Amino acid sequence: MTWGVNSPICRRDYLTLRGIGEQGHGPAKFPESYGVKERDQFYKSISFSGWGGSSGHDSVIIAYDALLGSGEDWCEFLKRGGTHLTSGV
């Protein structure tokens, strides 16, 4: 899956992937197993360079993924947003 930077397709595809309507409503859906390795595979798949977070558009998706996936748990948000294999952590 290759998404253009800031394209409506990028936003629509991400919202669809997470089960959120185009208006941004509804609880986000994630794979049952979505640990560091699974998230890293997803981030690499949307990156232009194969390095999650390095293409600009994908860093926003990583942050949004972390926000949606962490609920109200601030520590979980920080782990999800900053811990993925391509970041060298």
Secondary structure, 3 states (H helix, E strand, C coil): CCCCCCCHHHHHHHHHHCCCCCCCCCCCCCCCCCCHHHHHHHHHHHCCCCCCCCCCHHHHHHHHHHHHHHCCCHHHHHHHHHCCHHHCC
